[in-house]
Amino acid sequence: MPRLRLALAQTNPVVGNFSGNADGLVAAARRARDAGADILLAGEMALSGYPIEDLAAQPSFLRAAHDAVPALAERLEAEGLGDLVVVVGYPDGPFEPRLLGSSNAPTAVAQNAAAVLQHGAIQARYAKHHLPNYSVFDEYRIFIPGDELLVLRTARPGEPAADVALIICEDLWRDGGPVGRVLQADAGLLLVINASPFERDKDDVRLPLVTRRAQETDTIVAYVNIVGGQDDLVFDGDSVVVDGAGAILARAPQFEEYLLLVDVDPDEATDTPLPEHVARVDITLPASPDPADLARDVAVLPDDREQLWNALVLGLRDYVRKNRFPSVVLGLSGGIDSSVVAALATDAIGADNVYGISMPSRYSSPGSKDDAAELAERLGIHFSVQAIADLVAPIEEQLQLTGTAAENVQARIRGMIWMAESNMHGHLALTNGNKTEVAVGYSTIYGDAAGGFAPIKDVPKTLVWELARWRNEHARSRGETEPIPVASIEKPPSAELRPDQTDQDTLPPYELLDAILELYVTQRLGREDIVAQGFDHDTVFFVAKLVDQSEWKRRQGAIGPKISGMAFGRDRRLPITYRPNL
Amino acid sequence: MPRLRLALAQTNPVVGNFSGNADGLVAAARRARDAGADILLAGEMALSGYPIEDLAAQPSFLRAAHDAVPALAERLEAEGLGDLVVVVGYPDGPFEPRLLGSSNAPTAVAQNAAAVLQHGAIQARYAKHHLPNYSVFDEYRIFIPGDELLVLRTARPGEPAADVALIICEDLWRDGGPVGRVLQADAGLLLVINASPFERDKDDVRLPLVTRRAQETDTIVAYVNIVGGQDDLVFDGDSVVVDGAGAILARAPQFEEYLLLVDVDPDEATDTPLPEHVARVDITLPASPDPADLARDVAVLPDDREQLWNALVLGLRDYVRKNRFPSVVLGLSGGIDSSVVAALATDAIGADNVYGISMPSRYSSPGSKDDAAELAERLGIHFSVQAIADLVAPIEEQLQLTGTAAENVQARIRGMIWMAESNMHGHLALTNGNKTEVAVGYSTIYGDAAGGFAPIKDVPKTLVWELARWRNEHARSRGETEPIPVASIEKPPSAELRPDQTDQDTLPPYELLDAILELYVTQRLGREDIVAQGFDHDTVFFVAKLVDQSEWKRRQGAIGPKISGMAFGRDRRLPITYRPNL
């Protein structure tokens, strides 16, 4: 049976940076060819970056993408890599708009495509059939679905051929999707290119899917994913090759650029007639001398907390790097949220690029001030102190503020301070809010909610504590200083905006709150459905009200700022004005 | 030929307020029946409000919708209105999810439906076929398309029947859509229920479409639209009935709740066999005595500027009212933007509910201070003055700020002041930014960009001036005080954050800037495409850079706040991290 050497290129593209992305692909191609690979498989949209949102309807963007594909093929040829078969994803178009007779609204004109490059030219092309339009995906909005499948009949001169099918991401997920037709075409190897973002426990879903598809079709499946942070998303890589029995042949590590090499032995091509809407293209493989044997390369994934930590670190690092910020600034309160964000930032871009500011008020406990200083000391980050009392007092007096309005001024002066430092020095301002706080509106808009990137905005409070404990354990296990002061983990959480305040004056205990938010926000159950699960009626209704009509929104008259930050899946996208209870 | 009396109910629903929305429909039904109507036609999603976003996937929301439909039918019957045929839109479900075998992602489970109610029960049901997923619409994301058409065979006892087809909104727009099959079914009357948001010049597209469809099918078309503001959108009503020759039989005014009555004479039903996938339901019309003749009711639309002004007023009024704010607060600089927003707010909710604050700094010209006071005087709104010098100085000194960082503190102290007033008194804080300023980032985040609703965020600067002039002319023509001081319209625009600053120190002239933004942001042309139209190369590239990678975003490290505000269509939805120029 034919033997193919595959190279799966887990690259980290930047949206719109066609030349930079092509550089990474050429470098991967050179390493692949040097290692004797026949086929280099890069990710979905690896040439353009992903997601591209409405850039998919911009003529100049599509022109740039359209030009970048043959340019890449020619460059590979010019650099002596023309023999290698290179599969790469890109947006193709413009085509006739898919939608709408009479409307003058812009609509989808592009396809989510893959090109097969060899000998300086495009040998074949495939367009994704199934366009996800749920959770973080809006592909039906921006792409036209493909309607033809592709099989590459690959062979070295004088050797038996293997049929290799090619699909894109969601095509694999859909029951009754293209995979069924691939089976009819009798392909021995299925290539799947992906841009599949990290979610908590995604590895518990994705690998079983790949395995099941491989077994269902008795076909080797080579699944490549991009890697890296792009705005709210982070792609984890975790590329994998599984044989028709469901055994893992190779697996790349998460969260880093990687070239995964593996030899596969697909079944020989048969004379089975092609089903309808399947095109077959002949590809002559490079006439390689027998390459050196490959070591088995199967990464083992770390536990869930470490995966999540790594995802947060990479997402933050890439947001800083891809937007070209030199450094970050954040407020340090001595509490758990700012401690975890500071530790993440230090892991992401190095202590020397992290600027922490302690901004004590008359309500800040000495413990909090000490904890902030100790955190900075342990992390080795820049640290400064700006007391806010003298800045808050003139405002409170002139405006005669009391109650929440006065408390908010404290938070807003703090926000103003780190934004001013950002303006003076070019730092990216980080926001320390966690998912629980964001969901219930337990923060001050333009105050602690101010900033350009919120690393833990999709991490519930209880999980923030877990991450802090894990990070300290991780340091201990490696003989390093624990980054987060124990006091910051163990003391009762408080906004410290009035004397002796704690979060639980206003909110249910966090364990309970997070359990209700998981059901209400993430699983979208209704109030009564949650009560039926055994939760206290009044607590559920109180929490749901905070989420839907939160007091801060009503009182302050403002909808939360759209802060970029890590998101692992998308929660409910809801109307602003909404009256479930009238 | 049979004569039918139609009543088109242009109601203003609130999303999720099923009982309140039903109240409005019952009131319309009573008026319709009193006027001898046979059929009451309400808008798309008139029972639930529109758009419902991901509420369409929330079981408790769908249950509430599902219960609200028979409840409405029973209530109409109980109130003696059971004879009337009532057509109303609502979300129906949950059904089997449309998408995704293996993925655990939430997906569409509902349909965008219409129910035909009579005699206390649901007599028939239709589900929208074509789900728009462009511009402001995301329906393919949240709904399952319908696949069966509906024809109502309506007759009074002993009289000839008329076939009445029913479709929903986008179904009408799509060439080759359900309208073609309606033609085959030989219906004499086409009912179309809609939730069609206002856009500038939408009336120049929508009425010709309705007319063309009526002519193509030689069928009377009755087109009903909801009215009212919902978050970023405003629905303008403008319901219309057109006969098969394309003549307007009746037209409702824009921007108000209205019951439009019209008599139509559809062709008699024929024995034409039904095409596939078309259901026919028999409906017995009320046995009315001959009702009194109707006066011809054809509204004439005002000119474009007045339409836009009315759209902005209604959008703002409904945002305030539906979110239950008692009042609004805004900063008054004496400039054109805050003057127009204050005038809009006064028209929307009355002078007594509008609070203007002048916040002069050492750089504010005496003219600006006077203009702000004069505006408040002319409008009759509440007015106060808060000088910011003593609040800014301690911050500048303690943080040793210079340049842009110092300028931003002035803007942020102002934002803090109106947010504090909002916190103290419950006002909705308005943001005065216009579309031009938002597009190029010419504002201070957490400063003048702070607030809960931005009435003119989709109005380019040059159009803000036009609106101001129109509003003054409008007042003059009615013998009223011109609301906006002439100086605010005629003086050169300035942020007044440093001595002798004007906007044109930093930006191209607004006429030029708006022309480029129209091409770059709205029409999505690329830089070179715009230059090819004759614009200066450097200016185009400068403006495009402001938009894509605007300096405020890079320097301040923050993405613009998601401010709710009027949007007439949606501009490009773009990645945050994006490098077109590398």
Interface residues (C-beta under 8 A of the other chain):
Chain A: V14 V15 G16 N17 S19 G20 G49 P51 I52 E53 D54 L55 A57 Q58 P59 S60 F61 R63 A64 L99 L100 G101 S102 S103 N104 A105 P106 T107 A108 P132 N133 Y134 S135 D138 Y140 R141 W173 R174 D175 G176 G177 V205 L209 R212 Q230 D231 D318 Y319 K322 N323 R324 F325 V328 V329 Q386 D390 L391 P394 I395 Q398 L399 L401 T402 T404 A405 N408 V409 R412 I413 G415 M416 I417 M419 A420 E421 S422 N423 M424 G426 H427 L428 A429 I445 Y446 A450 G451 G452 F453 R524 L525 G526 R527 E528 D529 K553 R554 R555 Q556 G557 A558 I559 G560 P561 K562 I563 S564 G569 R572 R573 L574 P575 I576 T577 Y578 R579 P580 L582
Chain B: V14 V15 G16 N17 S19 G20 G49 P51 I52 E53 D54 L55 A57 Q58 P59 S60 F61 R63 A64 L99 L100 G101 S102 S103 N104 A105 P106 T107 A108 P132 N133 Y134 S135 D138 Y140 R141 W173 R174 D175 G176 G177 V205 L209 R212 Q230 D231 D318 Y319 K322 N323 R324 F325 V328 V329 Q386 D390 L391 P394 I395 Q398 L399 L401 T402 T404 A405 N408 V409 R412 I413 G415 M416 I417 M419 A420 E421 S422 N423 M424 G426 H427 L428 A429 I445 Y446 A450 G451 G452 F453 R524 L525 G526 R527 E528 D529 K553 R554 R555 Q556 G557 A558 I559 G560 P561 K562 I563 S564 G569 R572 R573 L574 P575 I576 T577 Y578 R579 P580 L582
